[in-house]
Amino acid sequence: MRIRFRSLLAVAVATVAAGGVIGGAPLAAPAASPPPPAEHVVFIGLDGFDAAYLEEAPLPNLRQLVKRGSLTTSSGVMTSITNPSWSSIATGAWPATHQNTAYWFDTQTGTARSQQRDLAVPTIAQSLRDQGATVMSSQWFILQNYGVTYGDPDGLYTQPGGTCERRADDAIAVLRGEPVDSGGQMITTNGIPDLIAVYCDTLDVLGHADGADAAGMPAALAEVDAQIGRIVAAVKEAGIYGRTAFVITGDHGMGTFTQGMQPELLDAVAAAGFRAEMLTAGRAPRPDTDVVIVVGGVGSLHLIGDAAADPTAAARIDAAISALPNIAAVYDKSEQAELHMSPKYGELVIEPVAGWSLGATPGDAAGVHGTSRELEVPLVLAGSGVRPNAAPEAPRHIDVAPTIAALLGYEGPAGADGRVLTEAIRLRGAGD
């Protein structure tokens, strides 16, 4: 790959300069490899970056970047929960492939689970490291121990916690060659990493607290945009702006709910002839429970006990729940497979209509995601190797990791289901 070729080239050139021979004949210098489209990629992951937010604040720094590329909308994955969504962005794989799952019933432990970081396929960080590249993650947590770790100057993960500003501070310090806190150690990277990832959850935190239309959202967007501007300025200061590509996107959008339907949902399952129970993370069902529902935006419904042995159970429960007035969709296993959802979800996945939750009614309006309505997020591609004003065609979360790898001149992650957005970037050696 790129680093390995450069090492071999250096040896060959040194041998020729010293009058060396290979196989009894003078060694000719090999032809130079065409450069990669970008020497560095800065990835900025904005949790809860709903596509509608583009109209709520001017975002001057983001839009300045777009002049060197494109701004479009990327489609996410089901369920549109944080960890499965970032997992698809980081691996280029559908949830059915990477199997990161959120809010489901784990039959192996007999308990409900919320979010976790398990991955069945490699991330972009692992793939790049395996090919000789370097990576730094400023709290993009989905990469932790999947290509970046505490204390590794070639695959560095920084100290957890803090604001978007503090995470930008870490990236800026690395660009300046300064040490950063990595698990309690002050570590200096070995040069500027090929991939720098920066994670910010400002928008998600506010959206969950006050809903998608939170009064403070324009100010939060302005703050995030200011950090984008600081990172771009640091790239310029480091002297690599003309050789750096920028990728900015979100994991999911944000909705608002004011009503809950927990009693009605449980009654519907009871009317179908089964005893249902809603479980929160870490809890196990009662001995007489037939049906477990774990809620996270949508509801993962699992048949256990007598219901698991009843071949008609799923269809009967599906019909009863679908008849409720505030249900948008009920996905059976075949429909889940069509959406490339994780196989760890239950026999049915239940989606409420907008404004409703499957759980209890909240005291005030609150933010929610997980449904098919929160799939759309902005996607910015800009800078070195990106075609100006050439928007990618129907980009998806699963296309981001292969495209980052291609920008850097490397192969994409081995488990990726997505494609390189070739219509929006230049490939190595391309004449245009």
C-alpha positions, 0 to 999 in steps of 0.5 A: 500500500502507500506507505509500504511502496514509499519504503521500497522506493526509498531502498531502491533509490538508495541502492541505485545511488550507491551503484548497487545492482539487483540480479547482476544488473544495475537497478533502474529507479522505478516509476513514481507512484501517482499520489493519493487524492489527499494526504490527510482526511479530517472527519468531523462527526456531529451527533444528531445533525438533522438535515433540517438544521441546515436552515436554522443557522448560517453555518459560515465555516461549513458553507465555506468548505462546501465551496471546495466540494459539495453539501448533500444529504446522506441516508442512514440505517435502521434503527437510526440509533447512535451506535449502529449508525456510527458503526455503519459510517465507521465500517462501511457496512450495514447493521446486518453485517457489522451487527452492532445493535441497540435496544434489544433482548439478548437471549444469551444473557436473558436481559435487555440491552441498550447500546454497545460497541461490538463490531463483527467487521473492521473499522476504517481505522483498523483498515488504515492501520493495517495498511500502514497509515496513522489515525487519531480519534478525538473522542469518536468513540466507535473507533475505540479499541478498533484501530485507536487506543489510549497511548498509541502515537500511531493510532491515538484515542484521546481522553473521554468527556468534554465539550465539542470545543475541548475535542476540537482542542485535541485535534488542533494540538495534534495538528500543531505537534503538541501532546494530548491527554490520552487515558491519563498519558500525554502523548505526541503523535508521530507526525500529522495522522493520515486520518483525524476524526473529531466527534461532537455531541452538542446537537444530540444532547440538546435535541434529546433534552428539549426536542428537535425544535429546541430554542437553543438549537441555532446557538448550538449550531453556531457553536459547532460551526465555530469549532469547524472553523477552528479546525480548518484554521489549524489545518491551514496553520499546519501547512497541509490545507491544500493536501487535506480532504474534509468529511462532515456528517451526522449519525441520525436526525432528531424528532420530538415526542409528547405522547406515550402509548405503553398501556395501549401497546401492552393491552394490544399484545394481551388481546392477541393472547400473550403476556408482554413486558417492557424491559429497560437495560439490564433487566430480565423478564418475569417467569410468566412473560411471553413477549419482551419489548425493548424500546429505543425510538422503535420497539424490538419485540421478542417472543420468549417462553410459550410464545416462542413455540407458537408459529402463529404468535408473531402474525397475531401480535403484528395484526393487533399492534398494527390496528393501534391508531398511532403505529406507523409500521411493524417490521417482520423479519423479512422486512427487517432483512430488506432494510439490512437491520441487525439480526439481533432484533426481535421477531417484530420491530414497532415504529410509532407515528411522529410525536409518539413514543412506545413508552410512557408519556413524558412530562415535557416535549423530548427528543427521539430518534431510531425510526425511519424518519430520522435517517437523513443527515447532511454530508459535506465532502470538500478539499483535496481530491474532492470534485468541486460542485460534484454532489455524490449520487444518493450517498449513504452512511455505508459509503463514507468509510470506503470514500475516506479510504479512497481519498487517502489512496488505500483499500476500504474496510474488508467488511464494507457493503458501501461504495466509493463515491467516485462521482464526487472524488478523484481517484489515485492517478486520475487525470481530471 
